[in-house]
Amino acid sequence: MVDRVEPLTLDDWPAFERLFGKNGACMGCWCMYWRLPRKEYEAARGAAAKRMFKERVKTGPPPGVVAFEGEEAVGWLQIGPRRDTPQWNTPKRLSAPLEANDAEDAGVWGATCFFVKPGRRRQGVSSALLKAGVAFARASGARAVEACPADPVGRMDNVSLYVGHASVFRRAGFKEIARRKDNRPLMRLELAGSQRRRAASASS
């Protein structure tokens, strides 16, 4: 059972590093796949990508949230402004924004990828991560969070589900706004609390 989920800071890096393991969760990615142009990413995979991401965590703000059972990290969700993951926004991507300006809008966030520790999958870790991630986005002033999860008819392998499962997002209140491929909806959650805060700030 998940005890807590918190934004990733350098204090939690050792636990995060153990969660990702020697190979960086997925073939040396270290959460740089959506951050770098393809050629730069391929050149950086592995140790260089790990150094880059650790520096990103050190610099802040937190690039996502980590789920813990006791002191052990068991899951990760990368979530933040779309502009922090520019490769997620490119026009040919299934995750590209409907409005081009959203790619640079600090108020439009993306929940881009999950990693759940083997042995802890299908136990509600992704749902806990998404709930906390949305709360983190709202507290950070986001007005919307988008995602482009898998919506398979049958079962998919765990690697392919790194984008998350659409059912998890539906349960969290996300609505489909586009479907550029049969099994990959683009989904969005409007954060009403953030809208009220901005309106109050504008009127004061």
MDTraj code that builds the backbone (N, CA, C; nanometers):
import mdtraj as md
import numpy as np

residues = "MET VAL ASP ARG VAL GLU PRO LEU THR LEU ASP ASP TRP PRO ALA PHE GLU ARG LEU PHE GLY LYS ASN GLY ALA CYS MET GLY CYS TRP CYS MET TYR TRP ARG LEU PRO ARG LYS GLU TYR GLU ALA ALA ARG GLY ALA ALA ALA LYS ARG MET PHE LYS GLU ARG VAL LYS THR GLY PRO PRO PRO GLY VAL VAL ALA PHE GLU GLY GLU GLU ALA VAL GLY TRP LEU GLN ILE GLY PRO ARG ARG ASP THR PRO GLN TRP ASN THR PRO LYS ARG LEU SER ALA PRO LEU GLU ALA ASN ASP ALA GLU ASP ALA GLY VAL TRP GLY ALA THR CYS PHE PHE VAL LYS PRO GLY ARG ARG ARG GLN GLY VAL SER SER ALA LEU LEU LYS ALA GLY VAL ALA PHE ALA ARG ALA SER GLY ALA ARG ALA VAL GLU ALA CYS PRO ALA ASP PRO VAL GLY ARG MET ASP ASN VAL SER LEU TYR VAL GLY HIS ALA SER VAL PHE ARG ARG ALA GLY PHE LYS GLU ILE ALA ARG ARG LYS ASP ASN ARG PRO LEU MET ARG LEU GLU LEU ALA GLY SER GLN ARG ARG ARG ALA ALA SER ALA SER SER".split()
xyz = np.array([
    [0.0846, -0.1200, 0.0000],
    [0.0000, 0.0000, 0.0000],
    [0.0879, 0.1246, 0.0000],
    [0.0494, 0.2229, -0.0815],
    [0.1239, 0.3482, -0.0877],
    [0.0999, 0.4285, 0.0400],
    [0.2079, 0.4678, 0.1061],
    [0.1993, 0.5461, 0.2290],
    [0.1929, 0.6955, 0.2011],
    [0.2676, 0.7371, 0.0989],
    [0.2705, 0.8795, 0.0657],
    [0.3202, 0.8966, -0.0770],
    [0.2848, 1.0097, -0.1355],
    [0.3348, 1.0487, -0.2673],
    [0.3796, 1.1931, -0.2563],
    [0.4999, 1.2217, -0.3000],
    [0.5511, 1.3576, -0.2852],
    [0.6310, 1.3999, -0.4072],
    [0.6375, 1.5304, -0.4343],
    [0.7182, 1.5800, -0.5459],
    [0.8646, 1.5388, -0.5295],
    [0.9273, 1.5053, -0.6411],
    [1.0661, 1.4590, -0.6381],
    [1.1631, 1.5751, -0.6175],
    [1.2407, 1.5674, -0.5104],
    [1.3487, 1.6615, -0.4853],
    [1.4776, 1.5825, -0.4675],
    [1.5869, 1.6541, -0.4549],
    [1.7157, 1.5870, -0.4418],
    [1.7227, 1.5015, -0.3157],
    [1.6473, 1.5364, -0.2124],
    [1.6455, 1.4562, -0.0901],
    [1.6006, 1.3126, -0.1179],
    [1.5105, 1.2970, -0.2156],
    [1.4566, 1.1648, -0.2470],
    [1.5319, 1.0959, -0.3608],
    [1.6381, 1.1594, -0.4112],
    [1.7094, 1.1017, -0.5248],
    [1.7598, 0.9598, -0.4983],
    [1.8197, 0.9290, -0.3825],
    [1.8671, 0.7908, -0.3619],
    [1.7557, 0.6869, -0.3762],
    [1.6375, 0.7162, -0.3229],
    [1.5253, 0.6224, -0.3351],
    [1.4780, 0.6139, -0.4799],
    [1.4737, 0.7269, -0.5471],
    [1.4354, 0.7308, -0.6882],
    [1.5345, 0.6511, -0.7728],
    [1.6616, 0.6664, -0.7435],
    [1.7670, 0.5956, -0.8164],
    [1.7523, 0.4443, -0.7989],
    [1.7203, 0.4013, -0.6788],
    [1.6994, 0.2580, -0.6551],
    [1.5763, 0.2077, -0.7300],
    [1.4714, 0.2900, -0.7346],
    [1.3505, 0.2526, -0.8077],
    [1.3817, 0.2304, -0.9555],
    [1.4557, 0.3201, -1.0153],
    [1.4859, 0.3120, -1.1582],
    [1.5875, 0.2029, -1.1901],
    [1.6747, 0.1726, -1.0951],
    [1.7710, 0.0669, -1.1180],
    [1.8862, 0.1085, -1.2072],
    [1.9722, 0.0151, -1.2328],
    [2.0950, 0.0421, -1.3074],
    [2.0683, 0.0926, -1.4488],
    [1.9581, 0.0465, -1.5103],
    [1.9307, 0.0812, -1.6496],
    [1.8338, 0.1976, -1.6660],
    [1.7976, 0.2627, -1.5589],
    [1.7140, 0.3820, -1.5725],
    [1.5708, 0.3545, -1.6113],
    [1.5099, 0.2519, -1.5569],
    [1.3676, 0.2175, -1.5739],
    [1.3355, 0.1644, -1.7128],
    [1.3806, 0.2301, -1.8176],
    [1.3454, 0.1857, -1.9529],
    [1.4612, 0.2144, -2.0480],
    [1.5522, 0.1217, -2.0572],
    [1.6611, 0.1291, -2.1562],
    [1.7409, 0.2586, -2.1482],
    [1.7718, 0.3000, -2.0277],
    [1.8566, 0.4173, -2.0110],
    [1.7890, 0.5503, -2.0323],
    [1.6560, 0.5528, -2.0254],
    [1.5830, 0.6764, -2.0544],
    [1.6086, 0.7855, -1.9504],
    [1.5927, 0.7503, -1.8219],
    [1.6059, 0.8475, -1.7135],
    [1.5236, 0.9745, -1.7370],
    [1.4038, 0.9540, -1.7923],
    [1.3068, 1.0647, -1.8098],
    [1.3593, 1.1800, -1.8943],
    [1.4461, 1.1487, -1.9883],
    [1.4939, 1.2512, -2.0807],
    [1.4338, 1.2360, -2.2208],
    [1.3563, 1.1295, -2.2419],
    [1.3025, 1.1007, -2.3750],
    [1.2194, 1.2165, -2.4303],
    [1.1325, 1.2727, -2.3465],
    [1.0461, 1.3814, -2.3925],
    [1.1142, 1.5181, -2.3831],
    [1.2334, 1.5225, -2.3268],
    [1.3000, 1.6508, -2.3029],
    [1.4028, 1.6882, -2.4091],
    [1.4540, 1.5885, -2.4801],
    [1.5629, 1.6119, -2.5753],
    [1.5213, 1.5740, -2.7173],
    [1.5725, 1.6457, -2.8176],
    [1.5538, 1.5998, -2.9555],
    [1.6088, 1.4585, -2.9721],
    [1.5542, 1.3837, -3.0654],
    [1.5832, 1.2403, -3.0764],
    [1.7328, 1.2092, -3.0811],
    [1.8077, 1.2800, -3.1641],
    [1.9510, 1.2500, -3.1762],
    [2.0247, 1.2771, -3.0455],
    [1.9880, 1.3850, -2.9783],
    [2.0522, 1.4166, -2.8504],
    [2.0156, 1.3120, -2.7455],
    [1.8902, 1.2681, -2.7484],
    [1.8473, 1.1660, -2.6527],
    [1.9223, 1.0347, -2.6758],
    [1.9343, 0.9923, -2.8000],
    [2.0032, 0.8665, -2.8292],
    [2.1483, 0.8725, -2.7835],
    [2.2113, 0.9891, -2.7988],
    [2.3506, 1.0041, -2.7573],
    [2.3653, 1.0065, -2.6054],
    [2.2591, 1.0470, -2.5362],
    [2.2671, 1.0659, -2.3916],
    [2.2199, 0.9463, -2.3110],
    [2.1490, 0.8537, -2.3747],
    [2.0893, 0.7419, -2.3009],
    [2.1902, 0.6753, -2.2090],
    [2.1429, 0.6464, -2.0864],
    [2.2307, 0.5829, -1.9898],
    [2.2860, 0.6836, -1.8909],
    [2.4166, 0.6795, -1.8687],
    [2.4793, 0.7603, -1.7643],
    [2.4623, 0.9097, -1.7877],
    [2.4736, 0.9536, -1.9135],
    [2.4606, 1.0974, -1.9419],
    [2.3182, 1.1449, -1.9151],
    [2.2209, 1.0652, -1.9550],
    [2.0810, 1.1018, -1.9291],
    [2.0538, 1.1078, -1.7793],
    [2.1120, 1.0150, -1.7053],
    [2.0954, 1.0146, -1.5597],
    [2.1516, 1.1426, -1.4989],
    [2.2694, 1.1833, -1.5439],
    [2.3289, 1.3079, -1.4921],
    [2.2415, 1.4273, -1.5261],
    [2.1897, 1.4306, -1.6470],
    [2.1049, 1.5420, -1.6895],
    [1.9790, 1.5502, -1.6040],
    [1.9181, 1.4340, -1.5805],
    [1.7938, 1.4371, -1.5046],
    [1.8188, 1.4713, -1.3586],
    [1.9274, 1.4228, -1.3036],
    [1.9596, 1.4579, -1.1651],
    [1.9818, 1.6084, -1.1529],
    [2.0457, 1.6676, -1.2509],
    [2.0656, 1.8130, -1.2500],
    [1.9313, 1.8846, -1.2603],
    [1.8403, 1.8292, -1.3407],
    [1.7063, 1.8875, -1.3530],
    [1.6337, 1.8822, -1.2184],
    [1.6470, 1.7711, -1.1482],
    [1.5852, 1.7590, -1.0153],
    [1.6486, 1.8585, -0.9189],
    [1.7802, 1.8704, -0.9252],
    [1.8517, 1.9634, -0.8374],
    [1.8088, 2.1077, -0.8618],
    [1.7923, 2.1427, -0.9882],
    [1.7565, 2.2803, -1.0245],
    [1.6136, 2.3130, -0.9854],
    [1.5234, 2.2134, -0.9991],
    [1.3824, 2.2332, -0.9670],
    [1.3132, 2.3190, -1.0719],
    [1.1828, 2.3366, -1.0577],
    [1.0944, 2.2727, -0.9597],
    [1.0807, 2.1238, -0.9849],
    [1.0216, 2.0490, -0.8919],
    [1.0122, 1.9040, -0.9078],
    [0.9485, 1.8654, -1.0417],
    [1.0097, 1.7709, -1.1138],
    [0.9569, 1.7303, -1.2442],
    [0.8540, 1.6178, -1.2373],
    [0.8085, 1.5840, -1.1181],
    [0.7101, 1.4793, -1.1047],
    [0.6941, 1.4384, -0.9599],
    [0.6229, 1.3279, -0.9397],
    [0.5941, 1.2818, -0.8039],
    [0.6343, 1.1355, -0.7875],
    [0.6748, 1.1006, -0.6645],
    [0.7207, 0.9655, -0.6313],
    [0.6302, 0.9064, -0.5241],
    [0.5932, 0.7791, -0.5433],
    [0.5130, 0.7070, -0.4445],
    [0.6035, 0.6217, -0.3565],
    [0.5746, 0.6211, -0.2265],
    [0.6558, 0.5469, -0.1300],
    [0.5709, 0.4480, -0.0522],
    [0.6310, 0.3323, -0.0247],
    [0.5825, 0.2394, 0.0768],
    [0.6915, 0.2352, 0.1831],
    [0.6663, 0.2951, 0.2953],
    [0.7725, 0.3126, 0.3937],
    [0.8785, 0.4040, 0.3348],
    [1.0021, 0.3589, 0.3339],
    [1.1109, 0.4385, 0.2770],
    [1.1459, 0.3953, 0.1354],
    [1.0702, 0.3000, 0.0823],
    [1.0986, 0.2473, -0.0512],
    [1.0134, 0.3168, -0.1561],
    [1.0776, 0.3705, -0.2591],
    [1.0048, 0.4289, -0.3714],
    [0.9497, 0.3161, -0.4586],
    [0.8194, 0.3209, -0.4874],
    [0.7568, 0.2134, -0.5648],
    [0.6934, 0.2627, -0.6940],
    [0.6910, 0.3928, -0.7162],
    [0.6315, 0.4426, -0.8390],
    [0.6680, 0.5868, -0.8670],
    [0.6580, 0.6238, -0.9938],
    [0.6968, 0.7567, -1.0398],
    [0.6007, 0.8018, -1.1487],
    [0.5638, 0.9293, -1.1446],
    [0.4877, 0.9934, -1.2510],
    [0.5571, 1.1229, -1.2885],
    [0.5972, 1.1332, -1.4139],
    [0.6509, 1.2604, -1.4634],
    [0.5320, 1.3492, -1.4997],
    [0.5235, 1.4633, -1.4346],
    [0.4140, 1.5563, -1.4587],
    [0.4657, 1.6976, -1.4387],
    [0.4329, 1.7842, -1.5317],
    [0.4784, 1.9227, -1.5252],
    [0.4274, 2.0001, -1.6450],
    [0.4610, 2.1273, -1.6560],
    [0.4169, 2.2066, -1.7706],
    [0.4575, 2.1419, -1.9021],
    [0.3706, 2.1479, -1.9995],
    [0.4013, 2.0926, -2.1315],
    [0.5358, 2.1441, -2.1837],
    [0.5657, 2.2687, -2.1607],
    [0.6870, 2.3263, -2.2173],
    [0.8139, 2.2619, -2.1623],
    [0.8044, 2.1904, -2.0497],
    [0.9211, 2.1219, -1.9948],
    [0.9527, 1.9925, -2.0687],
    [0.8577, 1.9432, -2.1464],
    [0.8786, 1.8197, -2.2230],
    [0.8457, 1.8478, -2.3697],
    [0.9318, 1.9257, -2.4370],
    [0.8994, 1.9749, -2.5715],
    [0.8739, 1.8659, -2.6748],
    [0.9397, 1.7488, -2.6601],
    [0.9178, 1.6437, -2.7593],
    [0.7781, 1.5823, -2.7492],
    [0.7122, 1.6026, -2.6374],
    [0.5744, 1.5547, -2.6194],
    [0.4763, 1.6400, -2.6981],
    [0.5213, 1.7563, -2.7429],
    [0.4339, 1.8542, -2.8076],
    [0.4473, 1.8599, -2.9591],
    [0.5440, 1.7905, -3.0165],
    [0.5688, 1.8048, -3.1590],
    [0.4467, 1.7606, -3.2401],
    [0.4210, 1.8269, -3.3531],
    [0.2943, 1.8068, -3.4264],
    [0.2619, 1.6631, -3.4637],
    [0.3623, 1.5803, -3.4885],
    [0.3346, 1.4424, -3.5305],
    [0.3051, 1.3486, -3.4133],
    [0.3229, 1.3966, -3.2914],
    [0.2979, 1.3142, -3.1749],
    [0.1485, 1.2996, -3.1482],
    [0.1096, 1.1824, -3.1002],
    [-0.0297, 1.1627, -3.0592],
    [-0.0654, 1.2532, -2.9426],
    [0.0363, 1.2957, -2.8670],
    [0.0170, 1.3802, -2.7487],
    [0.0230, 1.5297, -2.7793],
    [0.0392, 1.5682, -2.9049],
    [0.0487, 1.7104, -2.9393],
    [-0.0758, 1.7859, -2.8920],
    [-0.0594, 1.9094, -2.8448],
    [-0.1755, 1.9854, -2.7959],
    [-0.2705, 2.0227, -2.9084],
    [-0.3985, 2.0356, -2.8755],
    [-0.4949, 2.0808, -2.9753],
    [-0.4723, 2.2269, -3.0109],
    [-0.4338, 2.3057, -2.9112],
    [-0.4025, 2.4466, -2.9330],
    [-0.2515, 2.4631, -2.9276],
    [-0.1930, 2.5145, -3.0337],
    [-0.0472, 2.5245, -3.0425],
    [0.0112, 2.6029, -2.9257],
    [-0.0582, 2.7060, -2.8803],
    [-0.0064, 2.7900, -2.7721],
    [0.0079, 2.7136, -2.6400],
    [-0.0661, 2.6047, -2.6259],
    [-0.0585, 2.5273, -2.5023],
    [0.0797, 2.4670, -2.4806],
    [0.1545, 2.4500, -2.5883],
    [0.2884, 2.3915, -2.5765],
    [0.3822, 2.4799, -2.4961],
    [0.3557, 2.6094, -2.4902],
    [0.4414, 2.7026, -2.4170],
    [0.3695, 2.7667, -2.2997],
    [0.2479, 2.7243, -2.2734],
    [0.1673, 2.7825, -2.1661],
    [0.2013, 2.7132, -2.0343],
    [0.2538, 2.7880, -1.9386],
    [0.2921, 2.7298, -1.8094],
    [0.1732, 2.6736, -1.7335],
    [0.0518, 2.7114, -1.7707],
    [-0.0670, 2.6641, -1.7012],
    [-0.1223, 2.5331, -1.7536],
    [-0.0679, 2.4853, -1.8653],
    [-0.1142, 2.3581, -1.9228],
    [-0.0064, 2.2526, -1.9000],
    [-0.0391, 2.1556, -1.8174],
    [0.0566, 2.0523, -1.7779],
    [0.0323, 1.9229, -1.8524],
    [0.1323, 1.8361, -1.8493],
    [0.1197, 1.7042, -1.9083],
    [0.1631, 1.5965, -1.8096],
    [0.0828, 1.4912, -1.8002],
    [0.1217, 1.3709, -1.7255],
    [0.1740, 1.2735, -1.8304],
    [0.3051, 1.2688, -1.8461],
    [0.3626, 1.2067, -1.9648],
    [0.3994, 1.0611, -1.9503],
    [0.4434, 1.0172, -1.8318],
    [0.4853, 0.8775, -1.8203],
    [0.4901, 0.8313, -1.6748],
    [0.4644, 0.7017, -1.6601],
    [0.4661, 0.6345, -1.5301],
    [0.5777, 0.5297, -1.5278],
    [0.6241, 0.5008, -1.4074],
    [0.7016, 0.3793, -1.3853],
    [0.6633, 0.3256, -1.2484],
    [0.6169, 0.2020, -1.2460],
    [0.5798, 0.1360, -1.1209],
    [0.6693, 0.0142, -1.1035],
    [0.7210, -0.0017, -0.9842],
    [0.8144, -0.1096, -0.9558],
    [0.7504, -0.2457, -0.9820],
    [0.8218, -0.3363, -1.0490],
    [0.7696, -0.4723, -1.0648],
    [0.7352, -0.5322, -0.9284],
    [0.6236, -0.6008, -0.9237],
    [0.5757, -0.6555, -0.7978],
    [0.4772, -0.5640, -0.7281],
    [0.4711, -0.4358, -0.7712],
    [0.3760, -0.3403, -0.7129],
    [0.2717, -0.2957, -0.8157],
    [0.2760, -0.3568, -0.9340],
    [0.1835, -0.3161, -1.0389],
    [0.0455, -0.3760, -1.0161],
    [-0.0552, -0.3059, -1.0702],
    [-0.1958, -0.3449, -1.0534],
    [-0.2371, -0.3478, -0.9061],
    [-0.1797, -0.2560, -0.8301],
    [-0.2122, -0.2457, -0.6878],
    [-0.2517, -0.1030, -0.6492],
    [-0.2882, -0.0214, -0.7490],
    [-0.3347, 0.1143, -0.7207],
    [-0.2258, 0.2190, -0.7138],
    [-0.1018, 0.1820, -0.7469],
    [0.0073, 0.2795, -0.7384],
    [-0.0114, 0.3906, -0.8412],
    [-0.0493, 0.3552, -0.9646],
    [-0.0692, 0.4574, -1.0685],
    [-0.1788, 0.5554, -1.0299],
    [-0.2861, 0.5036, -0.9718],
    [-0.3956, 0.5927, -0.9300],
    [-0.3499, 0.6881, -0.8206],
    [-0.2711, 0.6367, -0.7259],
    [-0.2191, 0.7227, -0.6191],
    [-0.1254, 0.8283, -0.6745],
    [-0.0432, 0.7885, -0.7701],
    [0.0480, 0.8844, -0.8333],
    [-0.0290, 0.9942, -0.9070],
    [-0.1307, 0.9546, -0.9829],
    [-0.2055, 1.0533, -1.0596],
    [-0.2815, 1.1486, -0.9678],
    [-0.3431, 1.0969, -0.8634],
    [-0.4145, 1.1834, -0.7694],
    [-0.3206, 1.2871, -0.7095],
    [-0.2036, 1.2431, -0.6650],
    [-0.1068, 1.3358, -0.6062],
    [-0.0494, 1.4295, -0.7111],
    [-0.0290, 1.3770, -0.8327],
    [0.0236, 1.4614, -0.9397],
    [-0.0707, 1.5750, -0.9746],
    [-0.1993, 1.5445, -0.9793],
    [-0.2995, 1.6484, -1.0075],
    [-0.3010, 1.7520, -0.8952],
    [-0.2920, 1.7056, -0.7712],
    [-0.2881, 1.7994, -0.6579],
    [-0.1642, 1.8881, -0.6660],
    [-0.0513, 1.8295, -0.7049],
    [0.0725, 1.9057, -0.7217],
    [0.0564, 2.0098, -0.8316],
    [-0.0057, 1.9704, -0.9429],
    [-0.0289, 2.0643, -1.0531],
    [-0.1171, 2.1798, -1.0084],
    [-0.2251, 2.1476, -0.9381],
    [-0.3173, 2.2519, -0.8907],
    [-0.2460, 2.3482, -0.7956],
    [-0.1690, 2.2933, -0.7023],
    [-0.0977, 2.3779, -0.6065],
    [0.0079, 2.4642, -0.6749],
    [0.0552, 2.4183, -0.7906],
    [0.1589, 2.4923, -0.8641],
    [0.1000, 2.5935, -0.9605],
    [-0.0339, 2.6056, -0.9642],
    [-0.0989, 2.7061, -1.0475],
    [-0.1433, 2.6583, -1.1834],
    [-0.1341, 2.5282, -1.2116],
    [-0.1804, 2.4781, -1.3406],
    [-0.3316, 2.4949, -1.3515],
    [-0.3793, 2.5169, -1.4719],
    [-0.5236, 2.5257, -1.4927],
    [-0.5789, 2.4021, -1.5636],
    [-0.4882, 2.3197, -1.6190],
    [-0.5324, 2.1975, -1.6855],
    [-0.4165, 2.0992, -1.6896],
    [-0.4511, 1.9706, -1.6885],
    [-0.3520, 1.8642, -1.7054],
    [-0.3985, 1.7764, -1.8201],
    [-0.3070, 1.7441, -1.9115],
    [-0.3384, 1.6579, -2.0245],
    [-0.2565, 1.5296, -2.0177],
    [-0.3030, 1.4289, -2.0891],
    [-0.2338, 1.3001, -2.0949],
    [-0.2713, 1.2322, -2.2249],
    [-0.1887, 1.1372, -2.2650],
    [-0.2184, 1.0598, -2.3857],
    [-0.1933, 0.9120, -2.3542],
    [-0.2798, 0.8538, -2.2714],
    [-0.2576, 0.7174, -2.2243],
    [-0.2975, 0.6121, -2.3271],
    [-0.2692, 0.4874, -2.2930],
    [-0.3126, 0.3746, -2.3745],
    [-0.4554, 0.3363, -2.3362],
    [-0.5329, 0.2969, -2.4371],
    [-0.6709, 0.2532, -2.4144],
    [-0.6912, 0.1221, -2.4905],
    [-0.6223, 0.0169, -2.4459],
    [-0.6223, -0.1078, -2.5215],
    [-0.7527, -0.1854, -2.5091],
    [-0.7812, -0.2631, -2.6118],
    [-0.8965, -0.3525, -2.6075],
    [-0.8622, -0.4730, -2.5199],
    [-0.7421, -0.5260, -2.5361],
    [-0.6946, -0.6360, -2.4532],
    [-0.5824, -0.5887, -2.3630],
    [-0.5038, -0.6822, -2.3127],
    [-0.3925, -0.6485, -2.2247],
    [-0.2734, -0.6005, -2.3068],
    [-0.1969, -0.5108, -2.2482],
    [-0.0739, -0.4619, -2.3091],
    [0.0427, -0.4948, -2.2180],
    [0.1629, -0.5006, -2.2768],
    [0.2805, -0.5251, -2.1943],
    [0.3104, -0.4014, -2.1100],
    [0.3838, -0.4212, -2.0021],
    [0.4093, -0.3135, -1.9066],
    [0.4885, -0.1985, -1.9671],
    [0.5815, -0.2294, -2.0577],
    [0.6613, -0.1226, -2.1194],
    [0.5711, -0.0291, -2.1985],
    [0.4769, -0.0849, -2.2747],
    [0.3874, -0.0029, -2.3562],
    [0.2937, 0.0823, -2.2711],
    [0.2734, 0.0411, -2.1478],
    [0.1837, 0.1162, -2.0595],
    [0.2554, 0.2257, -1.9815],
    [0.3774, 0.2609, -2.0232],
    [0.4477, 0.3687, -1.9533],
    [0.3723, 0.5006, -1.9639],
    [0.2849, 0.5137, -2.0639],
    [0.2059, 0.6365, -2.0797],
    [0.0842, 0.6377, -1.9880],
    [0.0608, 0.5261, -1.9169],
    [-0.0556, 0.5155, -1.8311],
    [-0.1716, 0.4485, -1.9026],
    [-0.2678, 0.4039, -1.8255],
    [-0.3868, 0.3383, -1.8796],
    [-0.5026, 0.4377, -1.8750],
    [-0.5780, 0.4455, -1.9850],
    [-0.6870, 0.5432, -1.9931],
    [-0.7872, 0.5281, -1.8797],
    [-0.8089, 0.4057, -1.8328],
    [-0.9065, 0.3858, -1.7259],
    [-0.8666, 0.4585, -1.5982],
    [-0.7363, 0.4655, -1.5711],
    [-0.6885, 0.5378, -1.4523],
    [-0.7217, 0.6865, -1.4647],
    [-0.7053, 0.7401, -1.5835],
    [-0.7340, 0.8821, -1.6046],
    [-0.8847, 0.9094, -1.6018],
    [-0.9630, 0.8188, -1.6573],
    [-1.1088, 0.8382, -1.6524],
    [-1.1576, 0.8424, -1.5086],
    [-1.1076, 0.7522, -1.4265],
    [-1.1501, 0.7501, -1.2863],
    [-1.1111, 0.8786, -1.2145],
    [-1.0057, 0.9447, -1.2616],
    [-0.9600, 1.0697, -1.2000],
    [-1.0322, 1.1917, -1.2569],
    [-1.1249, 1.1692, -1.3500],
    [-1.2047, 1.2797, -1.4026],
    [-1.1572, 1.3370, -1.5349],
    [-1.0559, 1.2791, -1.5960],
    [-1.0078, 1.3268, -1.7261],
    [-1.1113, 1.2947, -1.8346],
    [-1.1217, 1.3859, -1.9314],
    [-1.2143, 1.3688, -2.0427],
    [-1.1365, 1.3599, -2.1744],
    [-1.1836, 1.2755, -2.2627],
    [-1.1197, 1.2634, -2.3938],
    [-1.1493, 1.3873, -2.4780],
    [-1.0449, 1.4447, -2.5389],
    [-1.0631, 1.5624, -2.6241],
    [-1.0217, 1.5363, -2.7684],
    [-0.9534, 1.4252, -2.7927],
    [-0.9140, 1.3884, -2.9293],
    [-0.8692, 1.2430, -2.9258],
    [-0.8691, 1.1795, -3.0435],
    [-0.8181, 1.0427, -3.0547],
    [-0.7554, 1.0310, -3.1936],
    [-0.6248, 1.0413, -3.1961],
    [-0.5518, 1.0386, -3.3229],
    [-0.5113, 0.8976, -3.3646],
    [-0.5258, 0.8047, -3.2721],
    [-0.5021, 0.6628, -3.2967],
    [-0.6026, 0.5866, -3.2137],
    [-0.6490, 0.4722, -3.2654],
    [-0.7594, 0.4012, -3.2016],
    [-0.7405, 0.3783, -3.0524],
    [-0.6181, 0.3452, -3.0113],
    [-0.5956, 0.3081, -2.8708],
    [-0.5206, 0.4132, -2.7905],
    [-0.5205, 0.5394, -2.8365],
    [-0.4463, 0.6436, -2.7654],
    [-0.5257, 0.7746, -2.7610],
    [-0.6170, 0.7898, -2.6672],
    [-0.6902, 0.9160, -2.6566],
    [-0.6039, 1.0270, -2.5964],
    [-0.6265, 1.1475, -2.6411],
    [-0.5716, 1.2652, -2.5740],
    [-0.6769, 1.3081, -2.4732],
    [-0.6371, 1.3195, -2.3459],
    [-0.7326, 1.3468, -2.2391],
    [-0.6932, 1.4726, -2.1621],
    [-0.7922, 1.5337, -2.0989],
    [-0.7678, 1.6610, -2.0298],
    [-0.8537, 1.6705, -1.9040],
    [-0.7944, 1.7262, -1.8015],
    [-0.8656, 1.7563, -1.6771],
    [-0.8538, 1.9052, -1.6504],
    [-0.9674, 1.9730, -1.6429],
    [-0.9679, 2.1151, -1.6084],
    [-0.9610, 2.1285, -1.4567],
    [-0.8751, 2.2169, -1.4098],
    [-0.8555, 2.2345, -1.2662],
    [-0.9288, 2.3601, -1.2217],
    [-1.0526, 2.3419, -1.1784],
    [-1.1393, 2.4555, -1.1446],
    [-1.0816, 2.5381, -1.0311],
    [-1.0167, 2.4744, -0.9340],
    [-0.9609, 2.5488, -0.8220],
    [-0.8570, 2.6491, -0.8666],
    [-0.7762, 2.6119, -0.9645],
    [-0.6755, 2.7039, -1.0164],
    [-0.7415, 2.8206, -1.0867],
    [-0.8505, 2.7941, -1.1588],
    [-0.9210, 2.9011, -1.2273],
    [-0.9761, 3.0040, -1.1279],
    [-1.0313, 2.9552, -1.0169],
    [-1.0855, 3.0478, -0.9171],
    [-0.9755, 3.1337, -0.8558],
    [-0.8586, 3.0709, -0.8296],
    [-0.7492, 3.1474, -0.7702],
    [-0.7007, 3.2561, -0.8650],
    [-0.6924, 3.2228, -0.9965],
    [-0.6463, 3.3239, -1.0916],
    [-0.7463, 3.4377, -1.1020],
    [-0.8760, 3.4030, -1.1006],
    [-0.9787, 3.5075, -1.1098],
    [-0.9739, 3.5993, -0.9880],
    [-0.9556, 3.5399, -0.8702],
    [-0.9475, 3.6211, -0.7479],
    [-0.8241, 3.7098, -0.7507],
    [-0.7139, 3.6571, -0.8027],
    [-0.5911, 3.7342, -0.8107],
    [-0.6060, 3.8504, -0.9079],
    [-0.6769, 3.8266, -1.0199],
    [-0.6932, 3.9302, -1.1213],
    [-0.7835, 4.0421, -1.0720],
    [-0.8796, 4.0096, -0.9842],
    [-0.9754, 4.1099, -0.9373],
    [-0.9239, 4.1887, -0.8172],
    [-0.8158, 4.1421, -0.7548],
    [-0.7684, 4.2096, -0.6340],
    [-0.6753, 4.3258, -0.6681],
])
top = md.Topology()
chain = top.add_chain()
for i, resn in enumerate(residues, 1):
    res = top.add_residue(resn, chain, resSeq=i)
    for name in ("N", "CA", "C"):
        top.add_atom(name, md.element.get_by_symbol(name[0]), res)
traj = md.Trajectory(xyz[None], top)
